[in-house]
Amino acid sequence: MLKFKTKIRVRYADTDKMHFVYNGKYLEYFEVGRTELLRSTGLPYSALEKAGYQLPLMQAHVNYKYPAHYDDVLVIEATVSELYSAKVHIDYVISNEENNQLIATGYTDHLFIKENTKRPTKPPQIYIDALTPYFLNSLDNS
């Protein structure tokens, strides 16, 4: 299992007329969590793309628990639980850094495709190589 936490400060532009973070922004926050999770393994999205792979979104779900507001610092925890699956499922938990209030949970499902064919493919070796040490460490700590 691979978990990674990153922080983001809510910008004024992220809020709606009620001064809550606009519901669609949470998918952007998920994207921040996902890209930083991959970057933390030494595999930024750009490296996947240079290797000829893409990870299009197949499904997304958000459970809204409590509103976030302008200037809140949010902690985005992204978790990948399966390494060898053709579908990449990432779970997210977003909380307020100041008071640990649960803001939102959810997940996204992605599928690896080859850029030149746009056809689904198994996870590329560079992905397996980058994530394997984290999965081995989580087994060692069990």
Number of C-alpha atoms within 10 A of each C-alpha: 16 21 18 18 17 18 18 16 15 19 13 13 11 19 18 13 7 8 14 16 21 16 15 10 14 21 16 11 20 25 16 17 28 26 17 22 24 20 16 16 17 13 18 15 17 13 14 17 13 10 13 14 23 21 19 14 12 12 11 15 14 17 12 15 13 13 15 25 21 16 13 16 17 24 22 28 23 27 20 19 14 15 18 13 12 16 18 20 19 23 20 25 21 27 23 22 16 10 7 11 15 18 19 19 20 18 18 19 16 17 21 22 20 17 15 9 10 12 11 17 14 13 19 17 9 12 17 13 12 15 21 16 14 16 18 12 12 13 10 8 7 5
